[in-house]
Amino acid sequence: MTSEVQAAAASPSGTGAPRQSIISPSLFAFAIFYGGMVCIAGVLGNKQVALGPLAVEAGIFAFLMLVITSSAVAELHGRSTANRLVIVGFVPLVASLLLTLVVLGLPAARDMDPGRLEAFETVMGGTPRIWVAGIIAYGTSQILNVGIFSWLKRDSGRLLWLRSGVASVLSQIVDTLIFITVAFYGVFPIGQLLLGQMLAKVVLSLILVPPLIYLFVAIGRRLDETGPGAA
């Protein structure tokens, strides 16, 4: 009898049917945004941009968005949820890579401009070694970012800017070490490239991440306060 009452109480209609879990508006929005950034990061990485004396591959901007998004999810919904977001992020990442291989393997239309075709193949035709490096670096650095961010929360309390900045800097250093080593070690000397990329990513992390994490957390809280299911 007790189990029947509990089952009925778990159902909004009292029919005994299990209540469906509802994803929060902020988590839904951040998950969609996160998936888009995962897919575009590799494409943007084909361009090197000059930021004063620093040179950095443009994919860093998308990866910083990933860091900010996963940190915001960890702040609002906890470490385990943020880690699941990172793991689920492998789905669009791998799917986009496989779809790229399929498209590259299909013959181009006869009337397609040869210059456009060559440019497309140059941008999208990365080597398998670079793709593997990107997947490994993504997973390791994002899990590390969530872990450091959540661990610091126990000691730093409300210092959101400090937690986000430290976690971003350390995870981006690891990301650079893994990606450049796996992708280019033995192809050419990587010492200068490593130092340059690390310096650029540390500077960008310190400048961009702290203010943006406040913005993302504020947006997330606003979505949860005004979205479906809000009290």
C-alpha positions in Angstrom: 0.0 0.0 0.0 2.8 2.4 0.9 4.5 1.8 -2.5 1.3 2.5 -4.3 0.9 5.8 -2.5 4.5 6.8 -3.2 4.0 5.9 -6.9 0.8 8.0 -7.0 2.5 10.9 -5.3 5.3 10.8 -7.8 2.8 11.4 -10.6 1.3 14.9 -11.2 -2.0 13.3 -12.1 -2.0 10.7 -9.3 -2.3 7.8 -11.8 0.9 6.1 -10.7 2.7 7.0 -13.9 6.3 8.1 -13.3 6.9 11.8 -13.4 9.0 12.9 -16.3 12.2 14.8 -15.5 12.4 18.3 -17.1 15.7 19.7 -18.1 16.3 23.2 -16.9 16.1 26.0 -19.5 19.7 27.1 -18.8 21.1 23.6 -19.2 19.1 23.1 -22.4 20.4 26.4 -23.9 24.0 25.8 -22.8 24.0 22.3 -24.2 23.0 23.5 -27.7 25.5 26.4 -27.6 28.2 23.9 -26.4 27.6 21.5 -29.3 27.9 24.4 -31.8 31.2 25.5 -30.3 32.6 22.0 -30.4 31.9 21.7 -34.1 33.1 25.2 -35.2 36.4 25.2 -33.2 38.2 22.9 -35.6 37.2 25.0 -38.6 38.2 28.3 -37.0 41.6 26.7 -36.1 42.6 26.9 -39.7 43.3 30.6 -39.4 46.1 32.2 -37.4 45.3 35.6 -36.0 47.6 38.3 -34.8 46.8 39.8 -31.4 49.5 42.5 -31.1 52.8 40.6 -30.7 51.0 37.3 -30.1 49.9 34.8 -32.8 47.2 32.2 -32.0 45.0 29.9 -34.0 41.5 31.3 -34.1 40.0 28.1 -32.7 41.0 29.3 -29.2 38.0 31.6 -29.2 35.6 28.7 -29.6 37.5 26.6 -27.0 37.3 29.5 -24.5 33.5 29.5 -25.1 33.6 25.8 -24.2 35.5 26.5 -21.0 33.1 29.3 -20.0 30.0 27.2 -20.8 31.2 24.1 -18.9 32.2 26.2 -16.0 28.8 28.0 -16.0 27.1 24.6 -16.0 29.3 23.4 -13.1 28.4 26.6 -11.2 24.7 26.2 -11.8 24.1 22.5 -11.9 27.1 20.8 -10.3 30.3 19.1 -11.4 28.7 15.8 -12.5 26.3 17.5 -14.9 29.2 19.6 -16.4 31.2 16.4 -16.9 28.3 14.8 -18.6 28.0 17.8 -20.9 31.7 17.4 -21.8 31.3 13.7 -22.5 28.1 14.3 -24.6 30.2 16.9 -26.5 32.1 14.0 -28.1 29.0 13.2 -30.1 28.8 16.3 -32.3 32.6 16.4 -32.4 33.0 12.9 -33.8 29.9 13.1 -35.9 31.1 16.3 -37.6 34.5 14.7 -38.3 32.9 11.6 -39.8 30.6 13.8 -41.9 33.6 15.8 -43.1 35.3 12.6 -44.3 32.1 11.6 -46.2 31.8 15.0 -47.9 35.5 15.1 -48.8 35.2 11.6 -50.3 32.2 12.5 -52.5 33.0 13.8 -56.0 32.6 17.5 -56.6 30.1 18.8 -59.1 31.6 19.3 -62.5 30.6 23.0 -62.6 32.1 23.8 -59.2 34.8 26.4 -59.3 38.2 24.7 -58.9 39.5 27.5 -56.7 36.6 27.1 -54.3 37.1 23.3 -54.3 40.8 23.6 -53.5 40.1 26.1 -50.7 37.4 23.8 -49.2 39.7 20.8 -49.2 42.5 22.7 -47.7 40.4 24.0 -44.8 38.4 20.8 -44.2 41.0 18.2 -45.1 43.0 17.9 -41.9 45.1 14.9 -41.3 43.9 12.0 -39.0 46.7 12.8 -36.6 45.4 16.3 -36.1 41.9 15.1 -35.7 43.0 12.6 -33.0 45.0 15.3 -31.3 42.0 17.5 -31.2 39.7 14.8 -29.7 42.2 13.9 -27.0 43.0 17.5 -26.1 39.3 18.4 -26.0 38.3 15.7 -23.6 41.3 16.0 -21.3 41.3 19.8 -21.0 37.5 20.2 -20.6 37.3 17.5 -17.9 40.3 19.1 -16.2 38.7 22.6 -16.4 35.5 21.4 -14.7 37.5 19.5 -12.1 39.7 22.4 -11.1 36.8 24.9 -11.2 34.7 22.7 -8.9 37.5 21.9 -6.6 38.4 25.5 -6.1 34.8 26.3 -5.2 35.3 24.5 -1.9 38.1 26.9 -0.9 37.4 30.1 -2.9 33.7 30.3 -2.2 32.1 33.1 -4.2 35.3 34.1 -6.0 33.9 33.1 -9.4 36.3 35.2 -11.3 39.3 33.6 -9.6 38.0 30.0 -10.0 37.2 30.5 -13.7 40.5 32.2 -14.5 42.7 29.6 -12.8 40.8 26.7 -14.2 40.9 28.2 -17.7 44.6 28.9 -17.7 45.6 25.5 -16.4 43.3 23.6 -18.8 44.4 25.6 -21.8 48.1 24.9 -21.0 47.3 21.2 -20.9 45.2 21.5 -24.1 48.1 23.1 -25.9 50.7 20.6 -24.6 48.5 17.6 -25.7 47.3 19.0 -29.1 50.7 20.3 -30.4 52.6 17.3 -29.2 50.3 14.7 -30.6 49.7 16.6 -33.8 53.1 17.9 -34.7 55.9 16.2 -32.7 58.4 14.8 -35.1 57.0 16.8 -38.0 58.9 20.0 -37.1 60.4 21.6 -33.9 57.5 22.5 -31.6 59.2 24.4 -28.8 58.5 27.9 -30.1 55.0 27.0 -31.1 54.3 25.6 -27.7 55.5 28.7 -25.9 53.7 31.1 -28.2 50.4 29.3 -28.0 50.6 28.9 -24.3 51.4 32.5 -23.7 48.5 33.6 -26.0 46.0 31.3 -24.4 47.0 32.3 -20.9 46.6 36.0 -21.8 43.2 35.4 -23.5 42.0 33.3 -20.6 42.8 35.9 -18.0 41.2 38.7 -20.1 38.1 37.0 -21.5 37.1 34.2 -19.1 36.4 36.1 -15.8 34.0 38.7 -17.2 32.2 36.2 -19.5 31.7 33.6 -16.8 29.7 36.2 -14.8 27.6 36.9 -17.9 26.9 33.2 -18.6 26.0 32.4 -15.0 23.7 35.5 -14.9 22.0 34.4 -18.2 21.6 30.9 -16.9 20.0 32.0 -13.7 17.7 34.3 -15.6 16.6 31.6 -17.9 15.9 29.3 -15.0 13.9 32.0 -13.1 11.7 32.8 -16.1 11.6 29.6 -18.1 9.1 26.7 -18.0 8.8 25.1 -14.6 10.0 28.2 -12.7 8.3 28.8 -9.4 
